[in-house]
Structure formats: structure tokens, C-alpha cells
Amino acid sequence: MRLLGKPRLKAIDSTDKDVCVWISAWVTELCNANWRDEESLFDAFPKAVSSDGVLYTFSVCGKDSLLIKIAVHFDRGIAVINEVVYK
């Protein structure tokens, strides 16, 4: 997948070491992924939440207070970071 919007992650990647490690692994996984459908995304990230088959939410380090929201266009091989939520 081509991951767009990585600069948005700078808002949270310095919060603590565990978050930095998680984000680095998450970005690597997405960039190396070849997801063709929602099922393959959920195989890699079973705790991801889908809102409409295009928008997905990932909780960073399992924290509900730290979320990354992306749009995934499986047919184009593109994922776009839409929002980073830090409550």
C-alpha cells in the first residue's frame, strides 16, 4: 500500500517510546501490505474498526485515547491518514 499523510503522525510519535515503536511498526506494515479487500486488512489488524468499508480506525498501543483514522482505497493500493486523535 502507498501510505499518504504520514506527516500527521508527528503529532503523536513523540508521546512515549511505546507509541513511537508502535507507529513505526504500523507504518512499516501498511507500506508493505498488499491488501485487496477489507478481510485482508482485518487479517493484519483484527482490532481495526471499519465505519463504512473505506474509513478505518486504529487504536495506537490499544489506547482508546490515541487513534489513527485512515481511508483505504483497496482498488488503488492507497491508504490516506485522515486524522490523528489524541484525547
N, C-alpha and C positions, 0 to 999 in steps of 0.2 A: 504494500500500500504506500501511496505517496501521502505523507502527513504534512498538512499545511497548518499554519497558525502556531508553530512552536514558540514564538516569542511570548505568547500569552502565558506560557508556563513559568516564566521568570517571576511572576507574582507570588508563586508558592515554592519554587525549588530551593529556596534558602531557609525555609522554615525550620527544618531539622534534618539530621543525617538520614534517618529512615525514609523521610519523604524524598530526599534527593536520590537515594538508591532506587526507590520505587518508581519515580518518574523516569529515571534513566532506563530501567528495565522495561517499563511500559512503552516508552518511545522506541526502543530497540525492537520490541515485539511487534509494534504496529508497522514500523518501517520495513520489517522483514516478512510481514504477513502477506498472504495471497488469498484473502477471504473472497469468496464468490457469493456468499449469502450470509444471512443472519445466523444460521446454525453454526457456521464455521467461526464466527465471532464469539458466539457463546461457548464453543468448544475451548477457545483460548481464554476467555474471560467469563466464566459462568455466573459471576455476581454482577455483571453489567446489567443495566436496566434499559429497556427499549421503550420509547414513548410513542413511536409511530412507524417503526421499521426503517427510519432514516436517522433519527436522533437517539443517541445512546449516552448514558451517564455512567461514569466510573467513580467509585469512591476510592480516594487515594489512601493507601495503607488501611483500608477497611473503615476509615473515619467518615461518618456522615457529615461532618463539618467541613470536609475538604473534597470537592467534587470537580471532575473534568467532564464537560459536556461536548460531544463531538457529533458531527453529521458524517455519515458514511455512505458513499456512493459506490456500491459494490460493482456495478457495471463499468465504472470508470477507474476503479482501483484507487480511489481518493478518500481520505479521511480529513476532515477540517475541524480543528479545535475552535468551537464557537464561544465557549465561556469557561472560565475557571471561577469556582465559587469557594470562597474561604470565609466561613461563618465564625 
